[in-house]
Amino acid sequence: MPSASFGGEKLTGSLTYSVKLNGTEVSSGTAEAGSEVHADINAEKEGVAKITVTATNEKGESPKAHTAVFVGFDTPAKTDVTDPAATCLYRL
């Protein structure tokens, strides 16, 4: 969960979060500002999965954090990517 607001102010207390998979909410809950949240989600069909996460407090909803990943069986092409941001583990 974020520890600062979009405007840079320190956040305290409980926040609500929502995780959407291809536009459908698949996980939600509350957590303390600055805490780490884990949500298991299952994509029921193969293809590109679009994941969107928001946090909400009494002042409103955060900007959307989003990513898209391929889900399914595939053989990746050989690559020389060394960018640590290019892994399949995402922290949103």
C-alpha positions as CSV (number, residue, x, y, z in Angstrom):
1,M,0.0,0.0,0.0
2,P,1.2,3.5,-0.6
3,S,2.8,5.4,2.2
4,A,2.3,8.8,0.6
5,S,-0.5,10.4,-1.2
6,F,-0.4,11.3,-4.9
7,G,0.4,14.8,-3.8
8,G,3.3,13.6,-1.6
9,E,1.6,13.8,1.8
10,K,2.2,11.0,4.4
11,L,-0.7,8.5,4.6
12,T,-1.9,6.9,7.8
13,G,-4.6,4.5,8.7
14,S,-6.5,1.9,6.7
15,L,-6.8,2.0,2.9
16,T,-9.0,-0.1,0.7
17,Y,-7.5,-1.8,-2.3
18,S,-8.9,-3.3,-5.5
19,V,-7.3,-5.7,-8.0
20,K,-8.9,-6.1,-11.3
21,L,-8.1,-8.7,-14.0
22,N,-9.2,-7.7,-17.5
23,G,-11.7,-5.2,-15.9
24,T,-13.2,-7.6,-13.4
25,E,-12.5,-7.2,-9.7
26,V,-10.7,-10.4,-8.5
27,S,-9.4,-9.3,-5.1
28,S,-10.1,-6.5,-2.6
29,G,-9.6,-5.7,1.0
30,T,-8.1,-3.2,3.5
31,A,-4.6,-2.7,4.7
32,E,-2.6,-0.1,6.6
33,A,-0.8,2.6,4.6
34,G,2.7,1.6,3.8
35,S,2.1,-2.1,4.3
36,E,2.7,-4.9,1.8
37,V,-0.3,-6.7,0.4
38,H,-0.3,-10.1,-1.5
39,A,-3.2,-11.1,-3.6
40,D,-3.5,-14.4,-5.5
41,I,-5.4,-14.1,-8.7
42,N,-6.2,-16.8,-11.3
43,A,-6.5,-16.1,-15.0
44,E,-9.0,-18.6,-16.3
45,K,-7.9,-18.4,-20.0
46,E,-4.7,-18.2,-21.9
47,G,-3.7,-14.8,-23.4
48,V,-2.7,-11.3,-22.3
49,A,-4.0,-10.6,-18.8
50,K,-4.4,-6.9,-17.9
51,I,-4.0,-6.3,-14.1
52,T,-5.1,-3.0,-12.6
53,V,-4.7,-2.0,-8.9
54,T,-6.1,1.0,-7.0
55,A,-6.0,2.2,-3.4
56,T,-8.8,4.3,-1.9
57,N,-9.1,6.4,1.2
58,E,-11.6,9.0,2.4
59,K,-10.2,11.5,-0.1
60,G,-10.8,9.3,-3.1
61,E,-9.2,6.7,-5.4
62,S,-5.6,6.6,-6.4
63,P,-4.3,6.7,-10.0
64,K,-4.5,3.2,-11.5
65,A,-1.3,1.1,-11.4
66,H,-1.5,-1.4,-14.3
67,T,0.5,-4.0,-16.2
68,A,-0.2,-6.7,-18.8
69,V,1.4,-10.1,-18.8
70,F,1.0,-13.2,-21.0
71,V,-0.6,-16.2,-19.2
72,G,-0.3,-19.6,-20.7
73,F,2.1,-22.0,-22.4
74,D,4.8,-20.5,-24.6
75,T,8.5,-20.9,-25.4
76,P,10.2,-17.6,-24.9
77,A,12.7,-16.4,-27.5
78,K,16.4,-16.2,-26.6
79,T,17.2,-12.8,-25.2
80,D,20.0,-10.9,-23.6
81,V,17.8,-8.7,-21.4
82,T,19.5,-7.6,-18.2
83,D,17.0,-5.0,-17.0
84,P,15.7,-6.1,-13.6
85,A,12.4,-4.5,-14.4
86,A,11.9,-7.0,-17.2
87,T,11.2,-9.9,-14.8
88,C,7.7,-11.4,-14.3
89,L,7.4,-10.4,-10.7
90,Y,5.5,-7.2,-10.3
91,R,5.0,-5.0,-7.2
92,L,2.0,-2.8,-7.8
